[in-house]
Amino acid sequence: MSLDKLSNQLVGSHKSLPPVESWNPPYCGEIDIQIKANGDWFYDGSVIKRLPLVKLFASVLIKEVKHGVVEHFLITPVEKVKIQVDDAPFLLTQWRWLDTDEKIMQVSTNLDDEFMLDENHPLMVTESGDLYVTVRRNLLAKVHRNVYYQWADIAQELVTENGTELILSSADCQFTLGKL
């Protein structure tokens, strides 16, 4: 599987996400694509500098969990190839309030995915304290440190059943940034 062959299969994809859930192609092995923890995509050891190509590949990225093992694949109607993801495939890099009452937060990733922080796109904290948001298709975005510090500044300190926590609210949902 070559990068050119894979990108040619995806040419013509529109701005909307492809219906990868309905595709069931055969597994065709691995391709030397790696998504680094900082969000950079690499092919054959070199960074992919063409953002439209990275976005195209990200549009057909899926995650599968089998027997506790997480694997990521690029999928087309005719091929499914495994890639390496060091942490999360996306970084959550920006946020803003959508309303003047500051009750609905829009977040965006390093690849320009935009969505509301809500029950469909929840914020979660790992045991190690890392923050992640579900982007789509069970794919995660790691919250960038700058965003975390901005959120910590606006979060409310609340006593919950888990102890004292920093709570961030958006779209009638409450999300913890962690315990104090």
WOGIJO-V569026 format. One record per pair of residues at least 6 apart in sequence whose C-alpha atoms are under 6 Angstrom apart, sorted by sequence separation. I is the first residue (numbers start at 0). J is the second residue. If there is no record, write none. Layout:
I:J, I:J
This chain:
34:40, 40:46, 41:47, 63:69, 73:79, 97:103, 107:113, 124:130, 133:139, 157:163, 167:173, 33:40, 40:47, 63:70, 73:80, 96:103, 97:104, 106:113, 123:130, 132:139, 157:164, 167:174, 33:41, 62:70, 72:80, 96:104, 106:114, 123:131, 132:140, 156:164, 166:174, 32:41, 62:71, 72:81, 95:104, 105:114, 122:131, 131:140, 156:165, 166:175, 32:42, 61:71, 71:81, 72:82, 95:105, 105:115, 122:132, 131:141, 155:165, 165:175, 31:42, 61:72, 71:82, 94:105, 104:115, 121:132, 130:141, 131:142, 154:165, 155:166, 165:176, 31:43, 60:72, 94:106, 104:116, 121:133, 130:142, 154:166, 165:177, 60:73, 93:106, 120:133, 154:167, 164:177, 59:73, 93:107, 164:178, 59:74, 163:178, 164:179, 91:107, 92:108, 163:179, 91:108, 92:109, 90:108, 90:109, 16:58, 36:85, 91:140, 32:82, 33:83, 34:84, 35:85, 36:86, 90:140, 91:141, 29:80, 33:84, 38:89, 89:140, 90:141, 91:142, 92:143, 24:76, 27:79, 28:80, 29:81, 30:82, 87:139, 90:142, 91:143, 24:77, 25:78, 26:79, 27:80, 87:140, 117:170, 22:76, 24:78, 87:141, 24:79, 104:169, 103:169, 102:169, 103:170, 102:170
